[in-house]
Amino acid sequence: MVTREDILVLGLTAGVTGALVGGMMLGIGLGLVVQKAHVGWLLLLPGGPVGGLLGWLLARKLARKLG
């Protein structure tokens, strides 16, 4: 049975890990693009979706605990 505590921990964990990983990818990628290194786009563009993907994986883990 999933409790309110589990949902709260899932939200906090997904938010923190998503913001850290996505933010670091965005920051490093933008820094490279500003310095005219086009490889930075490979980090910049998927930065947001990668942060969301981590939250989705954590939610699947919690859903597996349910069933």
N, C-alpha and C positions, 0 to 999 in steps of 0.2 A: 504494500500500500504506500503510495506516495503521499508524503505529508506536506504541509505548508512550508516547513523548514527545507525540505528537498527542493521545492520550487524556488524558494528564496535563494538558496545556495546556487542553484542552476543559473538564475538571473545574474547574480553577482559575479560568478565565475565566468559566464559567457561574456558579460560586459567588460570585465577587466582584461581577460585574455584577448578578446576581439579588439579592444582598443589598443592594447600594447602591441600586438602583432601587426594589425592593420595600420596603426599609426607609425610604427617603425618602418614598415614597407613604404608608406606614403612619404615619410620624411626623408628617408635615404634616397628613394627614387626621385623625388623633387630636387634634392640636392644635386644629384647626378645630372638631371635634365638641365638645371640652371647652369651647370658647368659645361654644357654642350656635349655631354656623354649620352648618346642616344640609348644606351643599354639601360638607362634609368627608367625608361618607359616600361620595361619588363617588370619592374618593381612597383611603379606608380599606378599603373592601370588595374592590376588585380588586388591592390591593397585593401580596398573596401570589401569586395566579395570574400576574400580570404578571412577577414575578421568575422563576417557573418557565417561562413562555413564552420568555423570553430564552434559558434553557438549552436548551430544545427547538429553537429556531431555530439555535443554535450546533451542536447535534448533527446537525441536518439538513445543515448546511453541511459538516460532517466526513463524513457519509454520502455526500454528493454527490461528495466527493473520492475515495471508495472506488470508486464505480462509474462 
